[in-house]
C-alpha cells in the first residue's frame, strides 16, 4: 500500500481527530514527518506531547493564507484537511473556514506538487442546500475537487470516540436524569467510530487510484437519536427521561440567540445540521477504502464503559 513519500501536511491538527491521526502516523511511521497547522499558541500547546513520538513540526499560521501554507507545505506530498465549523460567529465565518481554507490549500498543493489531499466534510453537504453550513461545505469540496491535485472528500456524520464532541454529549446524556431532545429525538443518527474515520482518512491517502471523488461514509446503523440515547444508557445503567422540545421552539431560541448574543450557543444553521436525518449506505465508501466498520454497540461500549481512548 502506497503511503506519503514526503512529509504530511495536517490542517486543523489540534482537534481530537487531528491529534488521533498524527499520533497514529508517527507511531506507525507512515510518513517521514508531519507539518501540523494550527491557529494559535494555545492550539499548538495541545500538540506538544506528540513531538516525543516522531518528527512533528507545529506551525501557527492562518490556514486561509495560501502563501503561508505553501511555505509550510514544502517537502510534503500529501495533505489532510480537517478544518470546518458547525457554528459561525463574528470572527469565524463559514466562507472563511470552509471555502477560504480550501482555496488556500488548493493553491499550496499545486505549487508544491502534492500527490493527494483528503478532506473531511459532513453528510448532507450540498451546493443546493438552504442550510448555510451545508452549502458552504459543498462549495469548499468543489474547490478541492476541481484543483489539479486529486482529492478524496469524506462526508461523515457524528464521530464517536475519545473526547470527540459527539462522544462527550452521548456520555453526558446517558448519565443524566432529564434530557431535552428536539422533537423527542426523532432525527436519525448514523454515528461512526473515530478509529474508523482515522483509518478511512489514512486509506484515502494511501490506496492507489482514489480521487477526485466524494465518499459518503457513516456507521453501520441509522437510528433515531432517542434510540441511540437508550442504547447508550443501557450500557451505563442510566435511566434518562427524555423531554420533547418542539422544533419551532428550538428555531425561535436559535434565532433569538443570534440576534442578542455575540456567540450564541445555538444557531439556525447549526440546528438544521443537527436535525437532519443521517441515513446513507456506506457500502461504496467502505469498498473503495477497503474498510470494515466497527459495530455500533462496540463503539458505544468503548465510549461509555471502557473510557475515552486517546
C-alpha positions in Angstrom: 0.0 0.0 0.0 1.5 3.3 -1.1 1.9 6.0 1.6 3.2 9.5 1.7 6.7 9.6 0.2 7.3 13.0 1.7 6.1 14.8 4.8 2.4 15.0 5.6 0.6 18.3 6.0 -2.3 18.3 8.5 -4.6 21.4 8.9 -6.8 21.7 11.9 -4.3 19.5 13.6 -5.2 20.4 17.2 -8.7 18.9 17.2 -9.4 15.5 18.7 -9.4 13.8 15.3 -6.2 15.6 14.2 -4.3 14.5 17.3 -5.5 11.0 16.9 -4.3 10.9 13.3 -0.9 12.5 14.0 -0.3 10.1 16.8 -1.0 7.1 14.6 1.0 8.4 11.7 4.0 9.0 14.0 3.7 5.7 15.9 3.4 3.6 12.8 6.0 5.6 10.8 3.5 6.3 8.0 5.3 9.4 6.8 8.8 10.9 7.2 7.3 13.6 9.3 4.2 15.8 9.9 3.7 19.5 9.4 0.8 20.5 11.7 -1.1 23.7 11.0 -2.9 25.5 13.9 -4.2 29.0 14.5 -2.9 29.9 18.0 -0.3 29.3 20.7 -2.9 27.5 22.8 -3.7 25.1 19.9 0.0 24.5 19.4 0.4 23.6 23.0 -2.1 20.8 22.7 0.1 19.1 20.2 3.4 19.5 22.1 3.2 16.0 23.8 3.2 14.4 20.3 6.6 15.6 19.5 8.1 12.8 21.5 6.6 10.3 19.0 8.5 11.4 15.9 9.2 14.2 13.5 6.5 16.8 14.2 6.7 20.5 13.3 4.0 22.8 14.5 3.1 26.0 12.6 0.9 28.8 13.9 -0.4 30.3 10.7 -3.6 31.4 9.1 -4.9 28.4 7.1 -6.5 30.8 4.7 -3.2 32.3 3.7 -2.1 30.4 0.6 1.5 31.8 0.7 1.9 30.6 4.3 0.5 27.2 3.5 2.8 27.0 0.5 5.8 27.6 2.7 4.7 25.2 5.4 3.9 22.5 2.8 7.4 22.4 1.1 8.6 18.9 1.2 5.1 17.5 1.7 3.5 15.1 -0.7 0.1 14.6 0.9 -2.4 16.6 3.0 -5.2 16.0 5.4 -7.6 19.0 5.7 -9.7 18.9 8.9 -10.8 22.5 9.2 -14.5 23.1 9.5 -17.1 24.8 11.8 -20.6 23.9 12.7 -21.4 27.3 14.1 -20.2 30.7 12.8 -19.7 33.8 14.8 -18.3 37.3 14.4 -14.7 36.0 13.9 -15.5 32.6 12.4 -17.5 32.7 9.1 -18.4 29.7 7.0 -16.9 31.2 3.9 -13.5 31.8 5.6 -13.4 28.5 7.4 -14.5 26.4 4.5 -14.1 27.9 1.1 -11.2 30.2 2.1 -9.0 27.5 3.6 -9.8 25.1 0.8 -8.8 27.7 -1.8 -5.5 28.3 0.1 -4.8 24.6 0.4 -5.5 24.0 -3.3 -3.0 26.7 -4.3 -0.4 25.4 -1.9 -0.9 21.8 -3.0 -0.5 22.8 -6.7 2.7 24.8 -6.1 4.2 22.0 -4.1 3.1 19.2 -6.4 1.2 17.3 -3.8 0.0 13.9 -4.8 -3.3 13.7 -2.9 -5.5 15.5 -0.4 -8.1 14.0 1.9 -10.8 16.5 3.0 -13.1 15.7 5.9 -16.6 17.0 5.1 -20.1 16.4 6.5 -23.0 14.3 5.5 -25.7 16.4 3.9 -23.3 18.9 2.2 -24.9 20.2 -1.0 -24.5 23.4 -3.0 -28.3 23.5 -3.3 -28.9 23.2 0.4 -30.8 26.1 2.1 -28.6 25.5 5.2 -25.7 27.9 5.1 -23.2 25.4 6.7 -24.0 22.5 4.4 -24.0 24.7 1.3 -20.6 26.2 2.3 -19.1 22.8 3.0 -20.2 21.7 -0.5 -18.7 24.7 -2.2 -15.4 24.0 -0.3 -15.5 20.4 -1.6 -15.8 21.6 -5.1 -12.8 23.9 -4.8 -10.6 20.9 -3.9 -12.2 18.5 -6.4 -11.6 20.9 -9.2 -8.0 21.5 -8.2 -5.1 19.7 -10.1 -4.3 17.6 -7.1 -6.5 14.5 -6.7 -8.8 15.0 -3.6 -10.8 12.4 -1.7 -13.7 14.0 0.1 -15.1 12.0 3.1 -18.5 13.0 4.2 -19.1 11.8 7.7 -21.8 12.1 10.5 -21.4 12.2 14.2 -18.0 10.8 15.2 -17.9 8.7 18.5 -14.7 8.0 20.3 -12.3 9.6 22.9 -13.2 13.2 23.5 -15.0 13.9 20.2 -17.9 16.3 20.8 -20.4 13.6 19.9 -18.9 11.1 22.4 -18.9 13.7 25.2 -22.6 14.6 24.5 -23.7 10.9 24.5 -21.8 10.2 27.7 -23.4 13.2 29.5 -26.9 12.4 28.2 -26.7 8.7 29.1 -25.9 9.6 32.7 -28.4 12.5 33.0 -31.7 12.3 34.7 -33.5 14.6 32.3 -32.6 15.0 28.6 -34.3 17.6 26.4 -34.3 16.5 22.8 -35.8 18.4 19.9 -38.8 16.6 18.5 -38.2 13.9 21.2 -35.1 12.7 19.4 -36.8 11.7 16.1 -34.0 12.8 13.9 -31.9 9.9 12.6 -28.2 9.5 13.6 -25.7 7.2 11.9 -22.6 7.6 14.2 -19.3 6.3 13.1 -16.4 5.1 15.3 -13.5 7.6 15.5 -11.0 4.8 14.7 -12.9 4.0 11.5 -12.7 7.7 10.5 -9.0 7.7 11.2 -8.5 4.5 9.1 -10.6 5.9 6.3 -8.5 9.0 6.1 -5.3 7.1 6.0 -6.6 4.7 3.4 -7.8 7.8 1.4 -4.2 9.0 1.4 -2.5 5.7 0.6 -4.7 3.5 -1.6 -3.9 3.8 -5.3 -6.5 5.1 -7.8 -8.5 7.3 -5.5 -9.7 10.8 -6.3 -11.1 13.1 -7.2 -14.3 11.8 -5.6 -16.8 12.2 -2.8 -17.4 9.2 -0.5 -20.3 9.2 1.9 -19.1 7.3 5.0 -21.1 6.5 8.0 -21.6 3.9 10.7 -23.3 0.6 10.2 -26.6 1.7 11.7 -29.0 4.6 11.2 -31.4 5.1 14.2 -33.4 7.8 15.9 -31.5 9.9 18.3 -33.7 8.8 21.2 -32.9 5.1 20.4 -29.2 5.9 20.3 -29.5 7.5 23.8 -31.4 4.5 25.1 -28.8 2.1 23.7 -26.0 4.2 25.4 -27.9 4.4 28.7 -28.4 0.7 28.8 -24.6 0.2 28.9 -24.2 2.5 31.9 -27.3 1.6 33.9 -28.6 5.1 33.3 -32.3 5.9 33.0 -32.6 9.3 31.4 -36.0 10.7 30.9 -36.5 12.4 27.5 -38.3 15.7 27.4 -39.5 16.5 23.8 -38.9 20.1 22.7 -41.0 21.4 19.7 -38.9 22.2 16.7 -40.5 25.6 16.4 -39.3 26.4 19.9 -35.8 25.4 19.1 -35.8 27.6 16.0 -37.2 30.5 18.0 -34.4 30.1 20.6 -31.7 29.8 17.9 -33.0 32.9 16.0 -33.3 35.0 19.2 -29.8 33.9 20.3 -28.3 35.1 17.0 -29.9 38.5 17.5 -28.8 39.2 21.0 -25.6 37.2 21.6 -22.2 37.6 20.1 -21.6 33.9 20.4 -24.9 32.1 20.6 -24.9 28.6 21.9 -27.2 27.5 19.1 -27.8 29.0 15.6 -30.4 28.2 13.0 -27.8 26.7 10.6 -26.3 24.6 13.4 -29.8 23.4 14.4 -30.5 22.5 10.8 -27.4 20.3 10.6 -28.1 18.6 13.9 -31.7 17.9 13.0 -31.1 16.5 9.5 -31.6 12.7 9.1 -28.4 10.7 8.5 -29.3 7.6 6.6 -26.9 6.6 3.9 -25.5 3.3 2.6 -21.7 3.4 3.4 -21.1 0.3 1.3 -19.5 2.0 -1.6 -17.2 4.1 0.6 -16.2 1.0 2.6 -15.4 -0.9 -0.6 -13.3 2.0 -2.1 -11.4 2.4 1.2 -11.2 -1.4 2.0 -12.8 -0.5 5.3 -14.7 -2.7 7.8 -16.9 -0.7 10.1 -17.0 -1.1 13.9 -20.4 -2.3 15.2 -22.3 0.5 16.9 -22.6 -1.4 20.2 -18.9 -1.9 20.3 -18.3 1.8 19.7 -20.7 2.7 22.4 -19.1 0.3 24.8 -15.7 1.8 24.2 -17.0 5.3 24.7 -19.1 4.6 27.8 -17.7 1.6 29.5 -14.0 1.3 28.6 -13.5 5.0 28.9 -12.2 7.6 26.4 -9.4 6.4 24.2 -6.7 8.9 23.4 
